[in-house]
Amino acid sequence: MRRQAQELKATVQVGKKGVTEETVRETAEQIEKRGLVKVRFNNDGAGMDAFVSSLSGKGEVVMKTGRTLVFRKKR
């Protein structure tokens, strides 16, 4: 699992605007489709905890490195 997560390219980018409803919705959709999704925060990572809690029903964090999170679909 960890190897797969490291080799993934970030498919969701959180930019200057921070975490938005659109970002959460897009990430949730990708978790459903792909099963494993990498999210990169371009800012200082502000709002990362809120982002994780907003997706707790869809997926779980399997890896956190700096400003990058990897989510896996909940089983």
Secondary structure, 3 states (H helix, E strand, C coil): CHHHHHHCCCCEEECCCCCCHHHHHHHHHHHHHHCEEEEEECCCCCCHHHHHHHCCCCEEEEEEECCEEEEEECC
